[in-house]
Amino acid sequence: MKGARYSVRLDSEEHLGRASEALGGEWRQSMPALRALALEADGSGASLTFEVNLDQTAGDTATAKKVLEALLAIPPAEQAGMSITREATLLQG
């Protein structure tokens, strides 16, 4: 397993604002295990989608919880009530 793609529903304006800031900032430098980051809006709200490296031989690794804590400053206790979905397991880097 090389990586994973996650999607997280952002229901609060605060989280949406932080996600927008993360996209405009140096997210690759602050979270090297992160391969892709996107904010997608639909009629019912917004979702943050991202891909992380899970292969230790390819460099830094991360979990969805670590990404949300590092980029959006959402502590693990607050993440418990969020909808975090693993959309895909990526078998190639």
Secondary structure by P-SEA (a helix, b strand, c coil): ccbbbbbbbbccaaaaaaaaaaaaccccccccccccccccccccbbbbbbbbbccccccccccaaaaaaaccccccccccccccccccccccc
